[in-house]
Amino acid sequence: MSKIEQMETNTIRYEFVEGLSSDNSEVVAEASAEFETQSLDQLEQGYLPTDIVGNEEILFTEYTLNPQFDAVSEVLTSGDIANFETQVTEQQDLGQDLVAVSYVSETGGEGEILSYFGETENGISYEISDNADDLVNLINDEDLSLQNVEYGDGTWLATFDSSDNLGSVSVGADFDELTGQIEGQTSGGSTLVDLEYGDGTWIARYSEYGDAPTASSYYTSEDLGVFQAEVTAQQEQGYSLVDVEYVGEAWYGVFNETLGSTEAGNDVADIAPTYDPAAIDAVLYESQLYSETNQAIIDNFDS
Protein backbone atom coordinates (compact mmCIF):
# COMPACT_ATOMS: atom_id res chain seq x y z
CA MET A 1 0.00 0.00 0.00
CA SER A 2 1.24 3.46 -0.76
CA LYS A 3 1.59 5.96 2.04
CA ILE A 4 1.38 9.72 1.61
CA GLU A 5 1.78 12.16 4.46
CA GLN A 6 1.75 15.94 4.15
CA MET A 7 3.63 18.52 6.19
CA GLU A 8 2.74 22.18 5.76
CA THR A 9 4.27 25.50 6.67
CA ASN A 10 3.31 29.00 5.52
CA THR A 11 4.48 28.59 1.94
CA ILE A 12 5.82 25.04 1.62
CA ARG A 13 4.14 21.65 1.59
CA TYR A 14 5.90 18.29 1.50
CA GLU A 15 4.32 15.03 0.41
CA PHE A 16 5.97 11.71 1.21
CA VAL A 17 5.23 9.08 -1.41
CA GLU A 18 6.02 5.38 -1.08
CA GLY A 19 5.34 2.69 -3.65
CA LEU A 20 6.36 4.33 -6.93
CA SER A 21 9.42 2.07 -7.25
CA SER A 22 7.76 -1.13 -6.06
CA ASP A 23 8.13 -4.39 -8.00
CA ASN A 24 4.39 -4.87 -7.53
CA SER A 25 2.53 -3.23 -10.44
CA GLU A 26 -0.65 -2.81 -8.38
CA VAL A 27 1.24 -0.90 -5.68
CA VAL A 28 2.86 1.33 -8.32
CA ALA A 29 -0.52 2.02 -9.94
CA GLU A 30 -2.08 2.90 -6.59
CA ALA A 31 0.80 5.17 -5.60
CA SER A 32 0.79 6.86 -9.03
CA ALA A 33 -2.94 7.54 -8.95
CA GLU A 34 -2.78 8.97 -5.44
CA PHE A 35 0.23 11.11 -6.29
CA GLU A 36 -1.50 12.44 -9.40
CA THR A 37 -4.52 13.46 -7.35
CA GLN A 38 -2.37 15.17 -4.75
CA SER A 39 -0.26 16.97 -7.38
CA LEU A 40 -3.28 18.39 -9.19
CA ASP A 41 -4.79 19.43 -5.87
CA GLN A 42 -1.64 21.41 -5.01
CA LEU A 43 -1.69 23.10 -8.42
CA GLU A 44 -5.31 24.14 -7.92
CA GLN A 45 -4.29 25.86 -4.68
CA GLY A 46 -1.38 27.70 -6.26
CA TYR A 47 1.43 25.44 -5.06
CA LEU A 48 4.11 24.80 -7.68
CA PRO A 49 6.20 21.60 -7.57
CA THR A 50 9.68 22.86 -6.75
CA ASP A 51 11.73 19.83 -5.73
CA ILE A 52 11.81 16.02 -5.71
CA VAL A 53 14.35 14.19 -3.53
CA GLY A 54 14.66 10.69 -2.14
CA ASN A 55 15.63 7.16 -3.01
CA GLU A 56 14.00 3.99 -4.32
CA GLU A 57 12.11 3.57 -1.06
CA ILE A 58 10.47 6.97 -0.78
CA LEU A 59 10.22 10.29 -2.63
CA PHE A 60 9.73 13.69 -1.03
CA THR A 61 7.92 16.15 -3.30
CA GLU A 62 8.09 19.82 -2.34
CA TYR A 63 5.35 22.28 -3.34
CA THR A 64 5.80 26.01 -2.82
CA LEU A 65 3.02 28.59 -2.64
CA ASN A 66 3.60 31.24 -5.28
CA PRO A 67 1.36 34.34 -5.05
CA GLN A 68 2.12 34.93 -8.74
CA PHE A 69 0.86 31.50 -9.76
CA ASP A 70 -2.14 32.98 -11.54
CA ALA A 71 0.31 34.83 -13.81
CA VAL A 72 1.96 31.61 -15.01
CA SER A 73 1.10 30.87 -18.62
CA GLU A 74 4.03 28.70 -19.69
CA VAL A 75 6.06 25.98 -17.97
CA LEU A 76 9.17 24.70 -19.75
CA THR A 77 11.74 22.03 -18.96
CA SER A 78 15.39 21.96 -19.95
CA GLY A 79 18.12 19.41 -19.45
CA ASP A 80 20.99 21.87 -19.11
CA ILE A 81 21.68 25.46 -18.12
CA ALA A 82 22.43 26.62 -21.68
CA ASN A 83 18.99 25.54 -22.86
CA PHE A 84 17.43 27.18 -19.79
CA GLU A 85 19.06 30.51 -20.61
CA THR A 86 17.90 30.24 -24.22
CA GLN A 87 14.35 29.65 -23.00
CA VAL A 88 14.52 32.70 -20.72
CA THR A 89 15.68 34.91 -23.61
CA GLU A 90 13.01 33.57 -25.98
CA GLN A 91 10.25 34.06 -23.41
CA GLN A 92 11.43 37.58 -22.61
CA ASP A 93 11.23 38.41 -26.33
CA LEU A 94 7.58 37.27 -26.12
CA GLY A 95 6.93 39.54 -23.13
CA GLN A 96 7.00 36.69 -20.61
CA ASP A 97 8.86 37.12 -17.32
CA LEU A 98 10.57 34.38 -15.31
CA VAL A 99 8.26 33.75 -12.33
CA ALA A 100 9.95 30.75 -10.70
CA VAL A 101 12.63 28.16 -11.42
CA SER A 102 13.61 24.90 -9.75
CA TYR A 103 15.84 21.91 -10.41
CA VAL A 104 14.44 18.42 -9.86
CA SER A 105 16.25 15.14 -10.34
CA GLU A 106 15.51 11.47 -10.18
CA THR A 107 17.61 9.59 -7.64
CA GLY A 108 20.72 8.36 -9.41
CA GLY A 109 19.75 10.09 -12.65
CA GLU A 110 20.06 13.37 -14.46
CA GLY A 111 17.74 16.22 -13.65
CA GLU A 112 15.65 18.87 -15.32
CA ILE A 113 15.20 22.58 -14.78
CA LEU A 114 11.56 23.64 -14.44
CA SER A 115 10.96 27.25 -15.51
CA TYR A 116 7.68 29.11 -14.97
CA PHE A 117 6.91 32.14 -17.15
CA GLY A 118 4.15 34.75 -17.26
CA GLU A 119 3.36 38.45 -17.47
CA THR A 120 4.13 40.01 -14.10
CA GLU A 121 5.69 43.13 -12.60
CA ASN A 122 7.55 40.99 -10.06
CA GLY A 123 9.63 38.64 -12.16
CA ILE A 124 12.79 37.05 -10.81
CA SER A 125 16.41 37.25 -11.93
CA TYR A 126 19.20 34.71 -11.57
CA GLU A 127 22.94 34.16 -11.35
CA ILE A 128 24.79 30.96 -12.29
CA SER A 129 28.25 29.58 -11.57
CA ASP A 130 30.07 26.26 -11.58
CA ASN A 131 31.84 27.27 -8.34
CA ALA A 132 30.08 27.69 -4.99
CA ASP A 133 32.42 30.41 -3.70
CA ASP A 134 31.99 32.40 -6.91
CA LEU A 135 28.21 32.08 -6.55
CA VAL A 136 28.40 33.47 -3.02
CA ASN A 137 30.30 36.50 -4.35
CA LEU A 138 27.61 37.02 -6.99
CA ILE A 139 24.93 36.78 -4.29
CA ASN A 140 26.72 39.37 -2.14
CA ASP A 141 26.96 41.74 -5.12
CA GLU A 142 23.21 41.60 -5.84
CA ASP A 143 20.95 44.43 -4.66
CA LEU A 144 17.88 42.17 -4.82
CA SER A 145 16.67 39.66 -2.23
CA LEU A 146 17.93 36.09 -2.45
CA GLN A 147 15.03 33.75 -3.16
CA ASN A 148 16.60 30.34 -3.65
CA VAL A 149 19.80 28.39 -4.34
CA GLU A 150 19.80 25.25 -6.50
CA TYR A 151 22.45 22.81 -7.72
CA GLY A 152 22.28 20.44 -10.65
CA ASP A 153 24.57 18.84 -13.22
CA GLY A 154 27.64 20.80 -12.11
CA THR A 155 26.00 24.23 -11.93
CA TRP A 156 24.91 26.41 -9.01
CA LEU A 157 21.92 28.69 -9.64
CA ALA A 158 20.68 31.50 -7.39
CA THR A 159 17.40 33.35 -7.95
CA PHE A 160 16.41 36.80 -6.70
CA ASP A 161 13.32 38.96 -6.41
CA SER A 162 12.46 42.45 -5.18
CA SER A 163 10.85 41.40 -1.89
CA ASP A 164 11.93 42.85 1.46
CA ASN A 165 12.84 39.41 2.84
CA LEU A 166 16.62 39.65 2.70
CA GLY A 167 18.64 36.46 2.45
CA SER A 168 22.19 35.27 2.98
CA VAL A 169 24.22 32.08 2.60
CA SER A 170 27.16 30.26 4.16
CA VAL A 171 29.36 27.59 2.58
CA GLY A 172 31.01 24.48 4.02
CA ALA A 173 33.30 21.85 2.53
CA ASP A 174 31.43 19.27 4.62
CA PHE A 175 28.32 19.27 6.79
CA ASP A 176 30.27 19.40 10.06
CA GLU A 177 31.94 22.62 8.92
CA LEU A 178 28.58 24.04 7.87
CA THR A 179 26.92 23.35 11.24
CA GLY A 180 29.26 25.77 13.00
CA GLN A 181 28.33 28.50 10.54
CA ILE A 182 24.63 27.70 10.94
CA GLU A 183 24.91 28.13 14.72
CA GLY A 184 26.58 31.50 14.27
CA GLN A 185 24.01 32.75 11.76
CA THR A 186 20.93 31.62 13.70
CA SER A 187 22.25 32.96 17.01
CA GLY A 188 22.66 36.30 15.25
CA GLY A 189 18.99 36.44 14.27
CA SER A 190 18.94 34.68 10.89
CA THR A 191 16.50 31.88 10.10
CA LEU A 192 17.82 28.73 8.42
CA VAL A 193 15.45 27.90 5.56
CA ASP A 194 17.33 25.69 3.10
CA LEU A 195 20.25 23.30 2.65
CA GLU A 196 21.75 22.52 -0.74
CA TYR A 197 24.53 20.09 -1.64
CA GLY A 198 26.57 19.80 -4.80
CA ASP A 199 29.92 18.37 -5.81
CA GLY A 200 31.33 18.10 -2.28
CA THR A 201 30.08 21.51 -1.12
CA TRP A 202 27.23 22.45 1.23
CA ILE A 203 25.38 25.78 1.11
CA ALA A 204 23.00 26.93 3.84
CA ARG A 205 20.49 29.65 2.98
CA TYR A 206 19.00 32.02 5.55
CA SER A 207 16.18 34.54 5.67
CA GLU A 208 16.41 37.74 7.68
CA TYR A 209 13.27 38.59 9.65
CA GLY A 210 14.53 41.68 11.45
CA ASP A 211 13.57 42.06 15.10
CA ALA A 212 11.41 38.93 15.14
CA PRO A 213 13.41 36.02 13.69
CA THR A 214 11.62 32.74 13.10
CA ALA A 215 13.13 29.93 15.18
CA SER A 216 14.75 27.23 13.05
CA SER A 217 16.62 23.95 13.43
CA TYR A 218 17.98 21.05 11.40
CA TYR A 219 18.12 17.28 11.81
CA THR A 220 19.88 14.44 10.03
CA SER A 221 19.62 10.66 10.14
CA GLU A 222 20.56 7.74 7.92
CA ASP A 223 17.44 5.90 9.11
CA LEU A 224 14.24 6.92 7.29
CA GLY A 225 12.00 5.78 10.15
CA VAL A 226 13.98 7.81 12.67
CA PHE A 227 13.88 10.82 10.35
CA GLN A 228 10.10 10.59 9.92
CA ALA A 229 9.66 10.25 13.67
CA GLU A 230 11.65 13.44 14.14
CA VAL A 231 9.42 15.23 11.62
CA THR A 232 6.37 14.19 13.66
CA ALA A 233 8.04 15.25 16.91
CA GLN A 234 8.93 18.65 15.44
CA GLN A 235 5.34 19.13 14.33
CA GLU A 236 4.10 18.42 17.83
CA GLN A 237 6.47 21.10 19.10
CA GLY A 238 5.16 23.65 16.60
CA TYR A 239 7.78 23.34 13.87
CA SER A 240 7.15 22.66 10.18
CA LEU A 241 9.38 20.87 7.70
CA VAL A 242 10.60 23.43 5.13
CA ASP A 243 13.41 21.57 3.37
CA VAL A 244 14.53 17.98 2.75
CA GLU A 245 17.81 16.78 1.26
CA TYR A 246 19.04 13.25 0.64
CA VAL A 247 22.84 13.08 0.43
CA GLY A 248 25.14 10.10 0.86
CA GLU A 249 22.31 7.82 2.05
CA ALA A 250 21.40 10.26 4.82
CA TRP A 251 18.28 12.41 5.26
CA TYR A 252 18.58 16.10 6.16
CA GLY A 253 15.63 18.22 7.27
CA VAL A 254 15.22 21.92 8.07
CA PHE A 255 12.44 23.03 10.41
CA ASN A 256 10.94 26.47 11.01
CA GLU A 257 8.59 27.60 13.71
CA THR A 258 5.06 27.28 12.34
CA LEU A 259 3.35 30.63 11.83
CA GLY A 260 -0.23 31.45 10.97
CA SER A 261 0.58 33.91 8.22
CA THR A 262 2.97 34.39 5.34
CA GLU A 263 6.10 36.52 5.46
CA ALA A 264 4.07 39.37 3.96
CA GLY A 265 1.60 39.22 6.85
CA ASN A 266 -1.27 37.83 4.79
CA ASP A 267 -3.22 34.73 5.70
CA VAL A 268 -2.38 31.93 3.29
CA ALA A 269 -6.06 31.38 2.50
CA ASP A 270 -6.33 34.99 1.33
CA ILE A 271 -3.52 34.88 -1.21
CA ALA A 272 -3.52 31.28 -2.44
CA PRO A 273 -5.09 31.57 -5.90
CA THR A 274 -7.54 29.01 -7.18
CA TYR A 275 -6.79 27.30 -10.44
CA ASP A 276 -9.10 25.28 -12.67
CA PRO A 277 -7.30 22.22 -14.11
CA ALA A 278 -9.74 22.17 -17.02
CA ALA A 279 -8.45 25.57 -18.13
CA ILE A 280 -4.90 24.41 -18.67
CA ASP A 281 -3.49 21.90 -21.13
CA ALA A 282 -2.29 18.56 -19.79
CA VAL A 283 1.15 19.31 -21.22
CA LEU A 284 1.59 21.91 -18.48
CA TYR A 285 1.09 19.29 -15.81
CA GLU A 286 3.41 16.90 -17.62
CA SER A 287 6.18 19.46 -17.58
CA GLN A 288 5.72 20.05 -13.85
CA LEU A 289 6.26 16.40 -12.98
CA TYR A 290 9.70 15.00 -13.65
CA SER A 291 9.15 12.70 -16.60
CA GLU A 292 11.24 9.69 -15.66
CA THR A 293 10.52 9.61 -11.93
CA ASN A 294 6.78 9.81 -12.45
CA GLN A 295 6.32 8.25 -15.89
CA ALA A 296 3.31 6.26 -14.77
CA ILE A 297 1.61 9.45 -13.61
CA ILE A 298 2.34 11.36 -16.80
CA ASP A 299 0.96 8.52 -18.91
CA ASN A 300 -2.39 9.04 -17.20
CA PHE A 301 -2.63 12.52 -18.73
CA ASP A 302 -2.50 11.00 -22.19
CA SER A 303 -5.34 8.57 -21.57
N, C-alpha and C positions, 0 to 999 in steps of 0.2 A: 504494500500500500504506500502511496506517496504521502508525504507529510509536508505541509506548508505552514510556516508560522510567519507572522508579520510584526516587525518592530517599527515604531513610528516616533519621530521627533517633529519639530516644527516644519522642516522642509524636506526631510529625508525619510523614506520608507525602505525597509529591507524585507525581502521575502526569501525564505529558506526552502529550497526545492530538492527533494530526494526522489529518486526513481528514474530520472531521465537517462541514466547510463546503465540501467538494469539489463540483465540478460533475458528477463521475462518480458515479452512483447506487450502483454496485458498491463503490466506495471508501467512500462514506458508510455503506453497510450493514455493511461489514467493520469499520469503525471503531466504529460503534454497538454491534455485537455484542461486540466486544472490550472496549469501555468498560463495557458492562453487566456482563460477567463480572467485570471488575476491581472495579467498584463493589459488587457483591454480596459479593465476597470480602472487601473491607474491612469491610463491615457485619458479616459473620460473626465477624470478629476484634475487633469493638468499636471500629472507627474510623468516626467520623461525618464526613460530607462537610461541610466548614466554609467553603470558599471556591472560587470559580471565577473565574479571570482569564485574559486573553489577547486574541487578535484572530482574524481570519478564518483565519489560517494555523495557529494552534496554541492549545490551551486547557490551562491548568494547573489541575488539580483537587487541592485540599488536603483531606486526611483527618486528623483528630485523634483520638488515642486518648483515650477517656473512661472512666475506671474505673467511672463510674456508668451506663455504657451499658445494663447489664442492668436498670436501674430505669426506663428509658424505655418508656413505654406509649403515648405520643401524640406525633406530629410534625405541626405545623401550619405553614402558610405564610400570609403576609400581605403585601399590597402597599404598606402604609404604616404608620407608627409608631403611629397612633391605633388601627388594627385590631389591631396587635401587643399594645398595652396592654390592649385589651378581652379578647383571648385569654388573657393572663396572669391577669387578674381572674377570668374565667370558670373557668379551670382551677384556680385557687386555691380557689374556692368548691367545687370537686369534690374537693379534697384533693390536687391534683396540683401539685408544685413545678416551677419552671423549672430544668432541668438544664443546658441549653446553648442558645446563640442565635448565629446568624451571618447575615450579609447576603451574598447572592450575586447577581451581575448578569451579564446577557449583554452582550458588547461592543457598545457603541452603543445599548443598550436599557435599559429600566427593570429594577429588581431586585426581589427578594423577600427577606423576612426568614424564616429557618427557625428555628422554636422547638421545643425538645425538652422534654417534660414527663414527670414520673413521681413516684412516692412515694419520697422520700429525705430523710435528715437533713442533707444537704449541698447544698441548693439554692443557686442563685445569685441575686444582686440586680443591679439595673442603674440607671444614670443616663443621661438623654438631654439634648441641647442642640443648638440650631442654630448655636452659636458655639463654636469650638475652645477659645478662652481660657476661656470659662465652663465648658466641660467639664473642663478641667484643674483649675479651682478646685473643682469638685465631686469630682474624683478625690482631690485633696489633703485634702478634708474627710472622706473616707470612712475608717472604722476597719478595713474589710475589705481583703483583698488584691486588687489589680487583676488581672483575668484576661485581658481583651481589650478592644481598641478597634476599633470599626467605623464606617464612614461610608457612607451611602446616601441618595439622594433628598433632600439638603439637611439631613440630621440626623446628628449624632454620637451614638454609643451606646457606653457603657463598661459592662462586666460585672465583677462582683466575687464572690469566694467567701471562705471562712474558712480557706484554707490558710495555711501559714507562708511561702510564697514571695512576698515583698513585691515590688511593682512600682512603677514610676514612668514618667513621660513627659516629653518635651520637644517644643516646637512651633517650626516655622520657616515663614516666609512663602514660602520657596523651598527647594529641596533643598540648595543651597550653604550657606545659613544653617544648615540642620539639621545638616550634616556637622560643623560646628565644635562643636555641642552634643553630638553623638554621641561625638566624640573625648574631650570632657571627661568625659562620663558613663562611658565604658568604661575610661578611664585611672583613674577613681576606684573601679573594682571592679564596675560594673554590666555586665550582659550584654545587648546589643542582641538583641531577639527578634522585633521586628515593625515594619514601616513601614506607614503608612496615609495616603492622600491624599484630600482632598475640598475642592472649591470654592476652590482656590488655596492651601490650607494643608496642610503636612506635619506628621504626628505620629509620633514615634519612641517605641516602648514598650520598657522595660527590665525585666529580672528581677534581683533582688538575691540572690546566692548566698553572702553572708557572707564568710568567710575564704577560700573557694575558688571565685572567680568562673569561669564558663565563658567561654573565649575566644570572641570573636565578630568578625565583619567584614561588610562589605556590598560589593556590586559592581553597576555599572550599565552597560548598553550598548544602543545602538539596533539592533544587529545580533543577531538571534536565534541564529545560528550561533556567534558569539563568546560570547554569554551562556551557551549550552549547554556550550561548551568550558570556560568558567570553572567551571561547576558540576562537571564531570568532574574538573578540576584540583583543586578544593577537596576533593572526595571523596578523591582520592589523597593529599591532605595531612591527612586525618583530620577534615574538616569536612563537616557535613550541611546541606542546604538546609532552612531553617525558615520562610521567607516569600518570596513572589513578588508583585510589583506590576507592573502595566503602565500607565504614565502618559505621555501625550504621545508615543506611539510609541517609548517606551524601556522596557527591562526593568530591574527592580530586584530584587536578591536579597539575602537576609540569611542568613548562615552561622554556625552554632555548632559548637564542638568536639564531635565525636561521642563520646558516653559509652555505657557498657554497661548503664546502669541509669537509671531514671526519677528525677525530682527527689526523690521520696519514698524513694529508696534501694532500691526493689523492681525485680527483673528484669522487663522488659516481658512476657515469656512467662508470668510468674506472675500478673499482674493483668489481662491482656487477656482479657476474657470471651468465651466462645464463644456464637454466636447461630445458631439454626436458621432459615433463611429460610422454611421451610414453616410455621413457627409464627406468622408475622406476615403481615398482609394486604398485598397488592401496593400498596394505596393508600399505605402507609407509605413504600415505596420511591419511589413517584411523587413524593411530597412532598419527598423528600430530593434529588431531581435537578431542577434548575431546568427548568421545563416547556418554555420556548421553545428554550433552548440545546440541549437533549437530547431534542427531541420524538420523534425516531426511536427512541430508547431506551425512552422511556416507553410508546410504542405497543406495544412488545413485551410489556409486562406485561398488556396487555389481550387478547393473542392466546391 
